[in-house]
Amino acid sequence: MSAGVQSFDQPKRVNATLPAGVKIVLLLSGRLQIAVGEGAGREICGPAALVIRSPNGAPRDQVFAADVPVRYVIVQMQEGLVSAEMAQAMAASFEATRASADQDAFLMSCSAGHALQALSAQIMNCPIRGAERELYLGGKAMQLAALAISSCLSQASAPQALQLSSRDFDRIRQARELLIEAMQQPPSLEGLALQVGLNVRKLSDGFRRVYGATVFGFLQEYRLEQAYKLIASGEMSVSEAAYHVGYGAAHFATIFRKRFGISPSSLR
């Protein structure tokens, strides 16, 4: 298991071969594009959970966005080293994805709810020192893996009646651009759906599928990313950056600290 914060001055591409096993990534903040094995690439915005299974090892290509801190917790499990009972439980879970043991790697992702974020905070701020620390972190790592897999499977097994055409994908991307353009005073979900010609359900579910976040979860992350860049570069003061991205100063400081783990004033 590992956890930390990284930031890049320019988009950072990482190509690697995945070890055989299951990798759980909790992306607390930041944004990346990732492709695993032969699967299509997707854009992930934190807070999000990623579950990657690579039975035989496979290529991974990912690009991290620039100038935004990437806060993460990673749990890597080699299926051959876990107990027989745990391996059986994981196999049963992944059966729902129709991913057999001889398939190439696959990726699941979902937005990370409060329970996952709370677990990550417990890991990153472990209160125990000494030999017992490893016991504590090992237990939390198993909790995190179980909850991340369950969350992703729950989202994947939601009613699948929704079908997205290439035109729908274009409209969802258009919705993203409209949100960014109007981030100071964004439209309502209903108004945004009307602007791009989709119903609310298709826009909401499609946005999760394309960007791994809710419509306004994505917007909040984008706003905070932009504010971080403006403050860290010295281009704007904290209050100016808050106003620029559409927040009041008091509320902005609270959600900024929650997302990045530091106060916005500490960047000055």
Secondary structure as UniProt FT lines:
FT   STRAND          2..6
FT   STRAND          12..18
FT   STRAND          21..29
FT   STRAND          31..36
FT   TURN            37..38
FT   STRAND          42..45
FT   STRAND          48..54
FT   TURN            55..56
FT   STRAND          58..64
FT   TURN            66..67
FT   STRAND          70..77
FT   HELIX           79..81
FT   HELIX           84..95
FT   TURN            96..98
FT   TURN            101..102
FT   STRAND          106..111
FT   HELIX           114..124
FT   HELIX           132..156
FT   HELIX           166..181
FT   HELIX           189..196
FT   HELIX           200..211
FT   HELIX           215..232
FT   TURN            233..234
FT   HELIX           238..245
FT   HELIX           249..260
FT   HELIX           264..267
//
